[in-house]
Amino acid sequence: MVHRCSPRTYRKLTLSIVPFLGFLLLSFLLLGMTSQPDTAGDQPVLLFGIGVHIEPFGAQVSPIAIQAGAEPRGQDPNQMNYNRRPDFERHVEDLLNLAATVEEHGGLLTVQAQTAFTTSAIRFENTILSDFQDRGHEVGLHFHENVHLGNGEEDLPPDVWTAVMQEEIELIRRAGVEQPTRYWSGGNLYPQVLQAAAQAGLSINSDWKNPNSQSTPQPLMGIHPWRPAGGTDGDDIEAFATHDPDGSIVFLPGGIVDPVAFANKKLIKDREGLEGWLDVLEEALLTSLAAVRSDRVNVFHFTVHPGEFVDDPQAPYEMFADFLDDVVDPLVAADQVQWATFSQMADAFEEWEADHPGVDPRS
């Protein structure tokens, strides 16, 4: 792998802007040269948010799925398990540190929870999720279908998916979250997932990647939300990539990213550390920012996992705070970037739709 060096690193070393220009070229290739220059006169803004995936450590297959024919899954005793209080509280502390870092910069998280984190929050009477809501963050659902539905989840009918999604949403509510759960991530390879999610009361989705290849097809990248016309099995993405103005789900693309880098996240972090991955995120943010339009809703977001962005345990999130200082804060101060939860991004898109009936949001 050729070592990448982000604009931030180049500023520190040589003040060169060559990498940034290279990624501007990539943005035109990824957009298929379809974006038109902004001529409206208003300064466009990029809505920016950070999603948090809380993984299903210690979760069991739902009884609803078992009744429908799914089989229970075994537990790895060496894996983190939120049913164990020390494991749960370890990630609670980490999430609080992450939120504090983001809040110091006026930022917002969309925290996506699922069992066994939610059930442990209830059992241990921990109010972290409701506290996040009270502090302006959003709480959504991260749905690991093979854990909650068991192996062979793709063979289960949509009504079973809906029932298990509703079960997970109800546990988020019981953990103290009063606002409706509108957003979810997961179920990417289930062609009926949009139907199942809509029946469960969900209306916003993002973070689509093929879990087998850890990659996202170019047609599903970009910065302008749309309403997918149908689901996908990962091979045929035509319906998912097609906008249906009557679709029930708003899809928030993750920005214009380097597909090779995003498919090799672990390798980059292993070779270059957290700094290397933050460089990738900066490149994606700046490339996405270069493509914003004042006549469209523009969004960009990336995902964090508990403990993932901790560099020095003695100074957790210090390097991430530097990234926000150096990269994000100046763009916010210049009114080029605006913090938003995923629901706020979807709300902005729905307002745009009302003002632009019949217009393809990505045309």
HUWOWO-V367335 format. One record per residue. N is the residue number from 0. RES is the residue in three letters. PHI is phi in degrees with one decimal (999 if undefined). NEAR is the number of other ideal C-beta (glycine too) atoms within 8 Angstrom. Layout:
{{N & RES & PHI & NEAR} {N & RES & PHI & NEAR}}
//
This chain:
{{0 & MET & 999 & 6} {1 & VAL & -73.6 & 3} {2 & HIS & -67.9 & 5} {3 & ARG & -88.4 & 12} {4 & CYS & -140.9 & 8} {5 & SER & -76.4 & 12} {6 & PRO & -55.0 & 11} {7 & ARG & -63.9 & 12} {8 & THR & -66.3 & 10} {9 & TYR & -65.8 & 15} {10 & ARG & -61.9 & 7} {11 & LYS & -70.2 & 5} {12 & LEU & -100.6 & 8} {13 & THR & -134.7 & 4} {14 & LEU & 64.9 & 6} {15 & SER & -76.1 & 7} {16 & ILE & -115.1 & 8} {17 & VAL & -60.0 & 7} {18 & PRO & -60.4 & 13} {19 & PHE & -62.5 & 11} {20 & LEU & -65.6 & 8} {21 & GLY & -61.9 & 8} {22 & PHE & -76.4 & 12} {23 & LEU & -62.6 & 10} {24 & LEU & -62.5 & 8} {25 & LEU & -60.1 & 11} {26 & SER & -62.7 & 13} {27 & PHE & -66.2 & 8} {28 & LEU & -65.0 & 8} {29 & LEU & -68.8 & 10} {30 & LEU & -80.0 & 11} {31 & GLY & 65.9 & 5} {32 & MET & 59.6 & 6} {33 & THR & -92.9 & 7} {34 & SER & -72.9 & 7} {35 & GLN & -98.0 & 6} {36 & PRO & -58.8 & 4} {37 & ASP & -76.6 & 9} {38 & THR & -126.2 & 5} {39 & ALA & -78.8 & 7} {40 & GLY & 96.1 & 4} {41 & ASP & -78.3 & 5} {42 & GLN & -72.5 & 6} {43 & PRO & -72.9 & 10} {44 & VAL & -127.1 & 10} {45 & LEU & -105.9 & 15} {46 & LEU & -75.9 & 15} {47 & PHE & -124.8 & 15} {48 & GLY & -145.7 & 16} {49 & ILE & -122.4 & 13} {50 & GLY & -95.9 & 16} {51 & VAL & -120.6 & 14} {52 & HIS & -96.5 & 11} {53 & ILE & -93.9 & 13} {54 & GLU & -76.8 & 8} {55 & PRO & -87.0 & 12} {56 & PHE & -65.4 & 11} {57 & GLY & 91.1 & 14} {58 & ALA & -73.7 & 10} {59 & GLN & -118.5 & 8} {60 & VAL & -62.2 & 13} {61 & SER & -62.6 & 11} {62 & PRO & -56.3 & 6} {63 & ILE & -62.1 & 10} {64 & ALA & -70.1 & 16} {65 & ILE & -61.8 & 12} {66 & GLN & -63.1 & 6} {67 & ALA & -86.5 & 9} {68 & GLY & 116.0 & 6} {69 & ALA & -73.1 & 14} {70 & GLU & -106.1 & 8} {71 & PRO & -61.1 & 8} {72 & ARG & -109.6 & 9} {73 & GLY & -78.5 & 4} {74 & GLN & -109.0 & 7} {75 & ASP & -86.4 & 5} {76 & PRO & -65.1 & 4} {77 & ASN & -89.8 & 3} {78 & GLN & -87.6 & 7} {79 & MET & -55.5 & 7} {80 & ASN & -140.9 & 10} {81 & TYR & -67.9 & 13} {82 & ASN & -70.1 & 9} {83 & ARG & -88.5 & 8} {84 & ARG & -57.7 & 7} {85 & PRO & -59.8 & 6} {86 & ASP & -65.3 & 13} {87 & PHE & -61.0 & 15} {88 & GLU & -69.4 & 10} {89 & ARG & -60.6 & 8} {90 & HIS & -81.0 & 14} {91 & VAL & -60.4 & 10} {92 & GLU & -61.2 & 8} {93 & ASP & -64.7 & 12} {94 & LEU & -62.7 & 13} {95 & LEU & -65.8 & 9} {96 & ASN & -65.4 & 11} {97 & LEU & -62.2 & 15} {98 & ALA & -61.7 & 12} {99 & ALA & -62.5 & 8} {100 & THR & -63.3 & 12} {101 & VAL & -67.8 & 12} {102 & GLU & -63.8 & 9} {103 & GLU & -61.2 & 7} {104 & HIS & -107.5 & 12} {105 & GLY & 72.5 & 6} {106 & GLY & -91.5 & 10} {107 & LEU & -134.2 & 13} {108 & LEU & -110.6 & 15} {109 & THR & -114.4 & 17} {110 & VAL & -85.7 & 14} {111 & GLN & -109.6 & 15} {112 & ALA & -108.7 & 14} {113 & GLN & -162.5 & 15} {114 & THR & -68.1 & 12} {115 & ALA & -94.6 & 13} {116 & PHE & -64.4 & 14} {117 & THR & -67.2 & 15} {118 & THR & -65.2 & 11} {119 & SER & -72.5 & 14} {120 & ALA & -59.9 & 15} {121 & ILE & -67.2 & 10} {122 & ARG & -66.4 & 6} {123 & PHE & -90.7 & 9} {124 & GLU & 55.2 & 5} {125 & ASN & -97.9 & 9} {126 & THR & -99.9 & 8} {127 & ILE & -57.2 & 10} {128 & LEU & -69.7 & 15} {129 & SER & -68.6 & 11} {130 & ASP & -64.3 & 8} {131 & PHE & -58.9 & 12} {132 & GLN & -59.1 & 13} {133 & ASP & -64.5 & 6} {134 & ARG & -92.4 & 8} {135 & GLY & 97.6 & 5} {136 & HIS & -80.7 & 12} {137 & GLU & -104.0 & 14} {138 & VAL & -115.5 & 14} {139 & GLY & -122.8 & 15} {140 & LEU & -114.7 & 16} {141 & HIS & -106.6 & 14} {142 & PHE & -113.3 & 12} {143 & HIS & -84.0 & 11} {144 & GLU & -63.0 & 11} {145 & ASN & -69.7 & 8} {146 & VAL & -79.7 & 9} {147 & HIS & -80.5 & 16} {148 & LEU & -108.1 & 14} {149 & GLY & 82.9 & 13} {150 & ASN & -62.3 & 7} {151 & GLY & 80.7 & 8} {152 & GLU & -60.6 & 13} {153 & GLU & -69.6 & 7} {154 & ASP & -91.4 & 4} {155 & LEU & -80.3 & 12} {156 & PRO & -71.4 & 7} {157 & PRO & -57.6 & 9} {158 & ASP & -67.0 & 8} {159 & VAL & -71.6 & 12} {160 & TRP & -56.7 & 19} {161 & THR & -58.4 & 12} {162 & ALA & -63.2 & 9} {163 & VAL & -73.2 & 13} {164 & MET & -59.4 & 15} {165 & GLN & -62.6 & 10} {166 & GLU & -62.2 & 10} {167 & GLU & -65.7 & 14} {168 & ILE & -64.3 & 13} {169 & GLU & -62.4 & 8} {170 & LEU & -69.3 & 12} {171 & ILE & -61.7 & 14} {172 & ARG & -63.9 & 10} {173 & ARG & -66.7 & 8} {174 & ALA & -78.6 & 12} {175 & GLY & 112.2 & 10} {176 & VAL & -82.3 & 11} {177 & GLU & -93.6 & 6} {178 & GLN & -70.1 & 7} {179 & PRO & -59.4 & 4} {180 & THR & -84.4 & 14} {181 & ARG & -105.6 & 10} {182 & TYR & -108.0 & 17} {183 & TRP & -145.1 & 15} {184 & SER & -127.2 & 13} {185 & GLY & 122.4 & 10} {186 & GLY & 73.5 & 11} {187 & ASN & -64.1 & 11} {188 & LEU & -102.4 & 10} {189 & TYR & -100.4 & 13} {190 & PRO & -58.7 & 7} {191 & GLN & -97.0 & 10} {192 & VAL & -65.0 & 11} {193 & LEU & -65.3 & 13} {194 & GLN & -62.6 & 9} {195 & ALA & -62.9 & 15} {196 & ALA & -66.1 & 16} {197 & ALA & -61.1 & 11} {198 & GLN & -66.0 & 9} {199 & ALA & -83.0 & 11} {200 & GLY & 94.2 & 10} {201 & LEU & -89.5 & 15} {202 & SER & -142.8 & 11} {203 & ILE & -135.0 & 15} {204 & ASN & -140.7 & 14} {205 & SER & -162.2 & 13} {206 & ASP & 61.1 & 10} {207 & TRP & -79.7 & 9} {208 & LYS & -149.1 & 10} {209 & ASN & -78.0 & 11} {210 & PRO & -63.9 & 7} {211 & ASN & -75.9 & 6} {212 & SER & -107.1 & 7} {213 & GLN & 56.9 & 9} {214 & SER & -129.6 & 9} {215 & THR & -121.7 & 12} {216 & PRO & -62.8 & 9} {217 & GLN & -55.7 & 7} {218 & PRO & -62.4 & 6} {219 & LEU & -97.2 & 11} {220 & MET & -91.1 & 13} {221 & GLY & 134.0 & 10} {222 & ILE & -126.1 & 12} {223 & HIS & -107.9 & 12} {224 & PRO & -63.5 & 12} {225 & TRP & -152.7 & 10} {226 & ARG & -111.5 & 12} {227 & PRO & -60.1 & 15} {228 & ALA & -77.5 & 9} {229 & GLY & -175.2 & 10} {230 & GLY & -85.5 & 12} {231 & THR & -149.8 & 12} {232 & ASP & -96.3 & 9} {233 & GLY & 98.5 & 8} {234 & ASP & -97.5 & 5} {235 & ASP & -95.4 & 6} {236 & ILE & -104.5 & 11} {237 & GLU & -57.9 & 6} {238 & ALA & -65.5 & 11} {239 & PHE & -65.5 & 13} {240 & ALA & -83.4 & 9} {241 & THR & -97.7 & 9} {242 & HIS & -80.8 & 11} {243 & ASP & -120.0 & 9} {244 & PRO & -59.2 & 8} {245 & ASP & -99.3 & 5} {246 & GLY & -64.7 & 10} {247 & SER & -88.9 & 7} {248 & ILE & -119.6 & 13} {249 & VAL & -92.0 & 12} {250 & PHE & -102.5 & 13} {251 & LEU & -104.9 & 13} {252 & PRO & -65.3 & 12} {253 & GLY & -91.1 & 11} {254 & GLY & 110.8 & 15} {255 & ILE & -100.3 & 13} {256 & VAL & -121.9 & 13} {257 & ASP & -78.4 & 10} {258 & PRO & -62.7 & 10} {259 & VAL & -68.0 & 6} {260 & ALA & -64.0 & 12} {261 & PHE & -69.5 & 14} {262 & ALA & -80.9 & 9} {263 & ASN & -123.0 & 9} {264 & LYS & -55.9 & 11} {265 & LYS & -61.7 & 6} {266 & LEU & -62.9 & 8} {267 & ILE & -62.6 & 14} {268 & LYS & -66.7 & 11} {269 & ASP & -66.1 & 6} {270 & ARG & -86.1 & 8} {271 & GLU & -118.1 & 11} {272 & GLY & 75.4 & 8} {273 & LEU & -60.3 & 10} {274 & GLU & -57.2 & 10} {275 & GLY & -64.2 & 12} {276 & TRP & -72.0 & 12} {277 & LEU & -64.3 & 13} {278 & ASP & -62.2 & 14} {279 & VAL & -61.1 & 16} {280 & LEU & -65.2 & 10} {281 & GLU & -63.9 & 13} {282 & GLU & -59.1 & 16} {283 & ALA & -66.1 & 15} {284 & LEU & -62.6 & 15} {285 & LEU & -69.0 & 11} {286 & THR & -64.7 & 15} {287 & SER & -65.3 & 16} {288 & LEU & -62.2 & 12} {289 & ALA & -68.0 & 8} {290 & ALA & -104.9 & 12} {291 & VAL & -65.8 & 14} {292 & ARG & -130.5 & 12} {293 & SER & -76.0 & 10} {294 & ASP & -100.7 & 5} {295 & ARG & -140.4 & 10} {296 & VAL & -86.3 & 11} {297 & ASN & -116.8 & 14} {298 & VAL & -133.1 & 17} {299 & PHE & -150.5 & 15} {300 & HIS & -156.2 & 15} {301 & PHE & -140.1 & 10} {302 & THR & -112.1 & 9} {303 & VAL & -123.2 & 11} {304 & HIS & -112.5 & 9} {305 & PRO & -52.2 & 10} {306 & GLY & 85.5 & 7} {307 & GLU & -72.1 & 6} {308 & PHE & -99.1 & 10} {309 & VAL & -87.2 & 10} {310 & ASP & -94.5 & 12} {311 & ASP & -101.1 & 8} {312 & PRO & -57.5 & 5} {313 & GLN & -79.2 & 4} {314 & ALA & -139.1 & 7} {315 & PRO & -60.4 & 10} {316 & TYR & 68.7 & 12} {317 & GLU & -65.2 & 9} {318 & MET & -65.8 & 12} {319 & PHE & -65.7 & 13} {320 & ALA & -61.8 & 11} {321 & ASP & -62.8 & 8} {322 & PHE & -60.8 & 13} {323 & LEU & -65.1 & 13} {324 & ASP & -61.0 & 9} {325 & ASP & -81.4 & 8} {326 & VAL & -108.6 & 11} {327 & VAL & -81.2 & 13} {328 & ASP & -55.3 & 10} {329 & PRO & -61.6 & 8} {330 & LEU & -70.9 & 13} {331 & VAL & -66.4 & 14} {332 & ALA & -62.3 & 6} {333 & ALA & -87.7 & 7} {334 & ASP & 60.8 & 7} {335 & GLN & -92.2 & 10} {336 & VAL & -126.7 & 13} {337 & GLN & -133.4 & 9} {338 & TRP & -65.3 & 10} {339 & ALA & -159.4 & 12} {340 & THR & -76.7 & 12} {341 & PHE & -67.8 & 16} {342 & SER & -66.9 & 11} {343 & GLN & -66.2 & 12} {344 & MET & -62.8 & 16} {345 & ALA & -65.0 & 15} {346 & ASP & -61.2 & 8} {347 & ALA & -62.4 & 11} {348 & PHE & -66.3 & 13} {349 & GLU & -65.3 & 9} {350 & GLU & -64.3 & 8} {351 & TRP & -62.0 & 11} {352 & GLU & -57.5 & 10} {353 & ALA & -62.3 & 7} {354 & ASP & -87.9 & 6} {355 & HIS & -132.5 & 8} {356 & PRO & -60.8 & 7} {357 & GLY & 81.8 & 4} {358 & VAL & -91.2 & 6} {359 & ASP & -70.5 & 6} {360 & PRO & -66.5 & 14} {361 & ARG & -112.3 & 8} {362 & SER & -80.3 & 5}}
//
